[in-house]
Amino acid sequence: MEFKLKSGRKLKLKDVTLDERDAMLDGVEYEYLESGEVKGIKTMHSTITKFLRLGLDGDTSDEFLKGFTFEERTETFLKIQSGILMGEENASD
């Protein structure tokens, strides 16, 4: 699936294998507030890089990924995460 970031950069998501999907989802560790709300993600930068390397179709070299702004990295991570989680919901229908 191709998509366009707010910056105008065009990317394509890879059709990930079950093992790749599991590796991405297992790597996300959330931090919580005392109220139980999600505060953030532990090891955020390495988690985002893992998602980009496994979830993007095409070049995922250091050189390419270093060209992303933090906003682009975050937006891409959320797009990949959303695609993976939506796939889980659709599988049970």
N, C-alpha and C positions, 0 to 999 in steps of 0.2 A: 504494500500500500504506500503510495506516495503522499506526502503532505508538505505544506509550506509553513515555515516558521514566521512569526510576526516580523522578523528582520528581512524576510524575503528569501532566505536560504531554503532550497528545496532538498528534501531528503526522502529516502525510501526505507520503509521498515522491512526487515527480513522475516520470512515465515520461519520462526524459530522452532526447533525441535522441543519435545517434552523435557529432555534433559537440560537444554539451555534455559527454558522457561523456569524450571525448578531451581536451577542455579541462581538465576536472577532473583526470584522471589525469596529463596532461602537467605540471600545476602542482605535483605532489607531488615534492619533492626531498628525499631522505633523507640524513641524516648518519650515518656509520658509525664504529664504534670500530676500533682497530687490529686487533682479532680478527676483524673482518668483520661483527660483529653490528650491527643497527640501533640507533643511539643516539637518534635523534629525527628530526623533520621540520624542515627549514629554513623560515624565514618561516611558522611554524606558524599564527599568528593570521590572516594574509591567506589562507592556504590553506583554513583552516576556514571563513572567511567566504565564500569562493568556492564551496565545496561547499554551504553552506547556501543561498546565493542561487540556485544552479543546480539543486540537488537537492530542495528543498522545494516542495510544491504549496501555493499560497496566498501570504499576506503574507510578503515577505522584505525589507521596508523596514528602514532603519536603526533606526527606533523599535522595531519588533518584535524585531529581532535583539539590540538592546541590552538587552532584557528577559531574555535567557538568562543563566544562571549559566555559569561556565567549564565546570563538569561537564556541564551540558546541551548546551553547544556541542560538547564533546568526544564525548559519547555520540552525538549526532546525526551528527557527522562520521563516526564509526566505522560507524554504521548505513548511511549513504549509501555509504561506501567499500565496505563488505561487499556491499551490493546490486549495486554496479557490478561488482565482481570476481567475484561469483557468477554474474552474467549472462554474463561472459566465459567462465567454465568451462562453463556450460550450452550456450552457442552452439556449442561444438566437439564436443558429444556426438552 
